Amino acid sequence: MNLNVIKNKDFEQILRLILDARSRTYAKANAEMIMLYYNVGKVVSGKVNIGNWGENTVQELANFIASKLPELTGFTRRGLYRMKQFYETYSNKQFVSTVLTLLQLKENEATTFVTTVLSQIQWSAHLHILNKTKTAEEKIFYLNLTIEQNLSVRDLERQLNTAVYERTMLSNNQLSKISTRLPQNIFKDPFVFEFLNLPEGHSENEFEKAIILNLQKFILEVGKGFAYMGNQYRLQVGNNDYRTDLLFYHRDIQCLVLFELKIQDFEPEFLGKLNFYLEALDRDVKRPSENPSIGILLCKGKDTEVVEYAMARSSSPAIIADYETKLISKQLLTNKLQQLSELLTNNNEI
């Protein structure tokens, strides 16, 4: 083997050791900082809430810290009140109760959430979650999403602005009607592709090309675990060749996932073609150790009743989802999710 190749491999190994150590050091430093902010918030909250401290006292504290540690940032009056909000939000009895229920923890394990979850996330990411979410469930969703997908602050901000929580919860309801095999919190409905910059009246070909050019952003939107396998993937059945739109492999659920793109509203015949592709994938492409393929029809719109009729006799795991090329009003999705929640509650009471 060439001596330079051996040296380069050795150098790369040392570089990985440096980067891994730096990453661990940063994670430890961030965890210490988050716990510091939590504990400072606890003290400030206690003093303010029993009336010992007012706004002037908090300002005096900020001035005192600045005089003693002038190089330290973040401990302004505003910063101290953010730490107070941080502590009060995550120590609130209702929030703790929700955490225990959702994560199936015992009461004496509640502090585990603070030390093992909150401490993994950057402070600036925490501020976005605190300011842009309302319910405990929504906060827990974004905290877990940030950790599971290793989201940057910028990516988290986009997920919040595009109302990923509401879209995922609405999609979960659809999945529960279609198949018990499909995992929750993986798909969304509708998908939002504002980053594609598609013109009005775009063609399916333009839609597909724009996705390929923005593949990283597309995968961030569709969710964690997708590995791109190609577009216009060739399937041969009999003497005929067929081309699918976008083929992915999902590492977590270990199956092929086919995205078919439609620039018009859902029509029942779309499902027949998708099922044909899924059958071909399962027979000729899927490996024996993998799960049956999943199909996702991305349509410009859909009539829910038409979808339910079309899916009623289909045995294939397929999802029909809307897509939007512009940001959707978060309030609109919140209202839709609230209506769905009320409908389900009323149905359970009947």
C-alpha positions in Angstrom: 0.0 0.0 0.0 1.2 3.5 -0.8 3.0 5.2 2.2 1.0 8.4 1.6 -2.3 6.5 1.7 -1.3 4.9 5.0 -0.3 8.3 6.5 -3.5 9.9 5.3 -5.5 7.2 7.0 -3.6 7.7 10.3 -4.1 11.5 10.0 -7.9 11.0 9.4 -8.0 8.7 12.5 -6.4 11.4 14.7 -8.7 14.1 13.2 -11.7 11.9 14.1 -10.4 11.6 17.7 -10.0 15.4 17.9 -13.5 16.1 16.5 -15.1 13.5 18.7 -13.4 14.9 21.8 -14.4 18.4 20.8 -18.0 17.3 20.3 -18.1 15.7 23.7 -16.5 18.7 25.3 -19.1 21.0 23.7 -22.0 18.7 24.8 -20.7 18.7 28.4 -20.3 22.5 28.4 -23.8 23.0 27.0 -25.3 20.7 29.6 -23.6 22.6 32.4 -24.8 25.9 31.0 -28.4 24.7 30.6 -28.4 23.4 34.1 -26.9 26.7 35.3 -29.7 28.6 33.6 -32.3 26.3 35.1 -31.0 26.7 38.6 -30.5 30.5 38.3 -34.1 30.6 37.0 -35.2 28.6 40.1 -33.7 31.1 42.5 -35.0 34.2 40.6 -38.4 32.6 40.4 -38.6 31.8 44.1 -37.5 35.4 45.1 -39.8 37.1 42.6 -42.9 35.0 43.3 -42.8 35.4 47.1 -42.4 39.2 46.6 -38.8 39.5 47.9 -37.6 40.7 44.6 -39.1 43.2 42.1 -38.0 44.3 38.7 -35.4 46.7 40.1 -33.8 44.0 42.2 -33.5 41.8 39.1 -31.8 44.7 37.3 -29.5 45.1 40.3 -28.6 41.5 40.1 -27.8 41.8 36.4 -25.6 44.9 37.1 -23.9 43.0 40.0 -23.0 40.0 37.8 -21.8 42.3 35.0 -19.5 44.1 37.5 -18.0 40.9 38.9 -17.9 38.9 35.6 -17.7 41.5 32.7 -16.8 38.8 30.2 -20.0 36.9 30.9 -22.9 37.3 28.5 -26.6 36.4 28.8 -27.1 37.6 32.4 -28.9 40.8 31.6 -32.3 41.6 33.2 -34.0 40.1 30.1 -31.8 37.1 30.2 -32.5 36.5 33.9 -36.3 36.7 33.3 -35.8 34.1 30.4 -34.1 31.8 32.9 -37.0 32.3 35.2 -39.5 31.4 32.4 -37.4 28.4 31.5 -37.5 27.0 35.1 -41.1 27.8 35.6 -42.2 26.2 32.3 -40.4 22.9 32.9 -41.0 22.6 36.6 -44.7 23.4 36.3 -46.9 20.5 37.7 -49.0 20.2 34.6 -45.9 20.0 32.4 -44.3 17.4 34.7 -47.5 15.4 34.7 -47.6 15.4 30.9 -43.9 14.3 30.8 -44.5 11.4 33.2 -47.5 10.3 31.1 -46.0 10.6 27.6 -42.6 9.2 28.5 -44.0 6.6 30.9 -41.8 7.7 33.8 -42.3 7.3 37.5 -42.7 10.4 39.7 -39.2 10.1 41.2 -37.9 10.1 37.6 -39.2 13.5 36.7 -35.9 15.2 37.3 -34.4 12.8 34.7 -36.2 14.8 32.0 -34.4 18.0 33.0 -30.9 16.5 33.2 -31.1 14.2 30.2 -33.4 16.0 27.8 -33.3 19.7 28.4 -29.5 19.7 28.8 -29.0 18.3 25.3 -30.4 21.3 23.5 -28.8 24.7 22.9 -30.1 27.7 24.8 -31.1 29.6 21.6 -33.1 26.5 20.6 -34.8 26.5 24.0 -35.8 30.1 23.5 -37.5 29.3 20.2 -39.4 26.5 21.7 -40.5 28.5 24.7 -41.6 31.4 22.6 -43.4 29.6 19.8 -45.2 26.7 21.5 -48.1 26.7 23.9 -49.0 23.2 25.2 -46.8 20.8 27.1 -47.3 18.2 24.4 -46.1 20.6 21.7 -43.0 21.5 23.7 -42.1 17.8 24.3 -42.6 17.1 20.6 -40.1 19.8 19.5 -37.6 18.9 22.3 -37.6 15.3 21.2 -37.5 16.3 17.5 -34.5 18.5 18.0 -32.6 15.7 19.8 -33.6 12.8 17.5 -32.9 14.7 14.3 -29.9 16.7 15.7 -31.5 19.9 14.4 -29.6 23.1 14.1 -31.3 26.2 15.6 -32.1 27.3 12.1 -33.7 24.0 11.1 -35.7 23.9 14.4 -36.9 27.5 13.6 -38.2 26.3 10.3 -40.0 23.3 11.8 -41.7 25.6 14.3 -42.7 28.1 11.6 -44.1 25.4 9.4 -46.2 23.9 12.2 -44.6 20.5 12.1 -46.3 19.4 15.3 -49.8 20.2 14.1 -49.2 18.6 10.7 -47.7 15.5 12.2 -50.6 15.1 14.6 -53.1 15.4 11.8 -51.1 12.9 9.8 -51.1 10.4 12.7 -54.9 10.4 12.6 -54.9 9.5 8.9 -52.2 6.7 9.5 -54.3 5.2 12.3 -57.1 4.7 9.8 -54.9 3.2 7.1 -52.5 0.8 8.8 -51.4 -0.2 12.3 -48.0 -1.0 10.9 -47.1 2.5 9.9 -45.3 4.2 12.9 -46.6 7.5 14.3 -44.8 10.8 14.1 -42.9 9.8 10.9 -45.1 11.4 8.1 -46.8 14.8 7.9 -49.9 16.0 6.1 -49.7 18.4 4.4 -46.1 18.7 3.5 -44.7 22.2 3.0 -42.1 22.8 0.2 -41.8 26.6 0.3 -38.0 26.2 -0.4 -38.6 24.8 -3.9 -39.6 28.3 -5.3 -42.0 26.6 -7.8 -43.8 28.9 -10.2 -47.5 28.9 -10.5 -48.7 26.3 -12.9 -45.6 24.2 -12.5 -45.4 20.8 -14.2 -44.7 17.4 -12.5 -41.3 17.4 -14.2 -40.4 20.8 -12.7 -41.7 19.6 -9.3 -39.4 16.6 -9.4 -36.4 18.6 -10.6 -36.8 21.2 -7.9 -36.9 18.4 -5.2 -33.7 16.9 -6.5 -32.0 20.3 -6.5 -33.1 20.8 -2.9 -32.8 17.2 -1.7 -31.4 18.0 1.8 -34.2 20.4 2.6 -36.7 17.9 1.2 -35.5 15.2 3.5 -35.6 17.6 6.4 -39.2 18.2 5.6 -40.3 14.7 5.0 -38.5 13.4 8.1 -35.6 11.6 9.7 -34.4 8.3 8.4 -34.8 8.7 4.6 -32.0 7.7 2.3 -32.3 8.8 -1.3 -32.1 6.0 -3.9 -32.9 7.9 -7.1 -35.5 9.4 -9.3 -37.2 7.9 -12.4 -36.3 4.5 -10.9 -36.8 1.9 -13.5 -39.1 -1.1 -12.9 -39.5 -3.8 -15.5 -42.7 -5.8 -15.5 -43.3 -8.2 -18.3 -42.0 -6.6 -21.4 -42.7 -3.1 -20.2 -40.5 -0.5 -18.4 -42.0 1.9 -15.8 -40.4 4.9 -14.2 -41.3 5.9 -10.6 -40.8 9.4 -9.4 -38.7 9.4 -6.2 -37.5 6.3 -4.4 -36.1 6.4 -0.8 -35.1 3.8 1.8 -36.3 4.4 5.4 -33.6 3.2 7.8 -35.8 3.2 10.9 -38.7 1.2 9.5 -36.5 -0.7 7.1 -38.5 -0.5 3.9 -38.5 1.2 0.5 -40.6 4.4 0.4 -41.9 5.6 -3.0 -43.0 9.2 -3.5 -45.3 9.8 -6.5 -45.8 13.4 -7.4 -49.1 14.8 -8.7 -49.8 18.5 -9.4 -53.5 18.1 -9.3 -56.0 16.9 -6.7 -56.2 13.2 -5.7 -58.0 10.9 -8.1 -58.8 7.3 -7.2 -56.9 6.0 -10.3 -53.6 7.4 -8.8 -53.9 4.8 -6.1 -54.1 1.9 -8.6 -50.9 2.9 -10.3 -49.1 3.4 -6.9 -50.2 0.0 -5.7 -48.8 -1.5 -9.0 -45.4 0.1 -8.4 -45.4 -1.1 -4.7 -46.1 -4.6 -5.8 -43.2 -4.5 -8.4 -40.9 -3.1 -5.7 -41.8 -5.8 -3.3 -41.4 -8.6 -5.8 -38.3 -7.4 -7.6 -36.4 -4.8 -5.5 -37.2 -5.4 -1.8 -34.8 -7.7 0.1 -36.2 -10.6 2.1 -35.1 -9.0 5.4 -36.9 -5.7 4.6 -40.5 -4.7 5.3 -43.1 -4.2 2.6 -42.7 -1.0 0.6 -44.7 2.2 1.5 -46.1 4.6 -1.1 -46.8 8.3 -0.6 -48.9 10.2 -3.1 -48.1 13.9 -3.0 -51.1 15.7 -4.4 -52.0 19.4 -4.7 -55.2 18.7 -2.7 -57.6 15.9 -1.8 -61.2 15.3 -0.9 -61.1 13.3 2.4 -64.2 11.3 1.6 -62.8 10.3 -1.9 -59.6 9.2 -0.2 -61.5 7.1 2.3 -63.5 5.4 -0.4 -60.4 4.8 -2.5 -58.4 3.4 0.5 -61.3 1.2 1.8 -60.3 -1.9 -0.1 -56.6 -1.3 -0.5 -54.3 -3.5 1.3 -51.1 -1.7 0.4 -49.6 0.7 3.0 -50.1 4.0 1.1 -50.5 7.6 2.2 -52.2 10.3 0.3 -50.9 13.7 1.5 -51.3 17.3 0.3 -48.4 19.5 -0.4 -48.1 23.3 -0.2 -45.5 25.4 -2.0 -46.0 28.3 0.5 -46.1 28.5 4.2 -49.4 27.6 5.9 -50.9 29.7 8.7 -50.0 28.0 11.9 -53.2 29.2 13.4 -55.2 27.5 10.6 -53.5 24.2 11.4 -54.0 24.6 15.1 -57.7 25.2 14.6 -57.9 22.2 12.4 -56.1 20.0 15.0 -58.4 21.4 17.7 -61.5 20.5 15.6 -60.2 17.0 15.0 -59.5 16.6 18.8 -63.0 17.7 19.6 -64.5 15.4 17.0 -62.6 12.4 18.4 -63.7 13.3 21.9 -67.3 13.6 20.9 -67.2 10.2 19.0 -65.7 8.5 22.1 -68.5 9.9 24.3 -71.2 8.5 22.0 
